[in-house]
Amino acid sequence: MHACKHVCMYACMQACMYVCIYICNMYGYMYACIVCILHVAYLLLVHYIYVCIFIYMFKSMHFIIS
């Protein structure tokens, strides 16, 4: 359990540490880390999409003003 928690804290991102520990206890740390990595990748992708939309909106607004 302790080693599992330790692996999850360092091998996985801390964004979903509690979920990671829960999955870790249920299925093992390898599965938990895979889920964590996918979760973080998803968050980064969503964040990137929002940034792109914001930049596009800002450029559109700037174009309308000028």
N, C-alpha and C positions, 0 to 999 in steps of 0.2 A: 504493500500500500504506500509506504513512505517513498520508496524508490520510484514507484509509479507516478506519484504526485510531483516528485523532483524532476523526472523526465518531462512531464507535461509542462511544468513551469518554464523550463529552459528550451526544450525542443519545439514547443508550440508558442505562438504569440500569446501575450497576456490578455488580449482582447476577449478571449473566450475561455479563460482559465478554469472557471467554475464548471462550465459545460464539459470542458476537457477532463477535469478530475472525475466528474460523474460518469462519462463515457469510459474513462480509464478503469474505474472500479468495476464497471459492467462488462466491458469487452476486451480490456487490455490497452496498454499505452500506444502501441503501433496504430491501432484503429483510431484512437483518440487524436493522435497527432495528425493523421491523414484528414480527419474531419476538421481539425483546427486549421490546417494549412488551406484547405478548400474554403473554409469560412472567411479567413483573412484575405484570400485571393478574391473572393466574391465582394467583400467590403471595399477593397482597393479598386476593383472594376467599377462598382457603383459610384464610388467617389470620383473616379476618373471621368465617368460619363457625366456626372453633375457639373464638374469643372468645365468640361467641353461645352455643355449646354449654356452655362453661365457666361463663358467667353463669347459664344455665338450670340447670345442675347445682348451682351454688352456692346459688341461690335455693331449689331443691328440698331441698337438705340443710338449709338454714336453716329451712325450713318444717317439716321432719321433727323437727328439734331442738326448735323452739319449739312 
